[in-house]
Amino acid sequence: MRPIALNRKNVLFAGSDEGAHHWAVLATLVENCKLHDVNPTAYLTDVLTRLVNGHLQSRLGELTPWGWKAFRQT
């Protein structure tokens, strides 16, 4: 329960509706990483690097936490 309360307290100061939406997207990605036993820092670092380097849209499934983990294991 404590992490939920702390997250709610932090989101209170997101600054705007758009900022709150971005926070929610990031929090969802981090929680999905945890659910799939993926290190969120390694995942976000690799995914952001791939996006900057022009990752193909046809291969976006590799950028989900579960797809990223499966791609890394092959």
N, C-alpha and C positions, 0 to 999 in steps of 0.2 A: 504494500500500500504506500509506503514512503516514497518510492521512485515516482509513482503517479502524482502524488501531491507536490513533489519537487518540480516535476515537469510542468504541471499546471501553473505553479508559481513563476517559473522561468518564462513560459509562454505569455504570461500577463504583460510582459514588457516587449513584445515582438515589434511594436511600433506602428503597425497598420494591419489591415486585413490581409494584404498581400504578404507581408512579413510573417504573419501567423500561418498562412498557407504554405509558405516555403519551409517554415519550421516543422509543420505537420508532415510534409513530404520527407524531409530529412529524418525525422523521428521514426517514420514508417520504414524507411530503408534500414536504419540502424536496428530496429526491432526485428525486421525480417532476417537480417544478418545473424542476429542472436538465435533466432528460431532454427536456422539452417547451419549452425556451428561454423559461421564465417567470421573472421576478424573484421569488424567494421572499418577500422583504419586502413588495413591492407586493401579491402574491397573498394572503398571510396577513392583511395589513392590510385589504384589500378584503373578503375572505371573512368575517373576524370582524366587521367592521362590518355586513355584510349579515345575518349571523346574529343579531346584537343587534337589528337593525331589523326582524326578523320575516320573513326570507326564506321563501318558500313551500316546503313539503316536496315538492310536485309538480315543483319546478324544481331539485332537488338536483344534477342532472347538470351544471348551470352552475357548480357549486362545485368540481368536480374540476379539477386543473391544466390538462388538455387541453380540458375544456369551458369553463373560464374564459377560456383563450386564444382559443378559437373565438368565444365570445360577445363578447369585446373587439374582435375584428377585424371584426365586422359592424356 
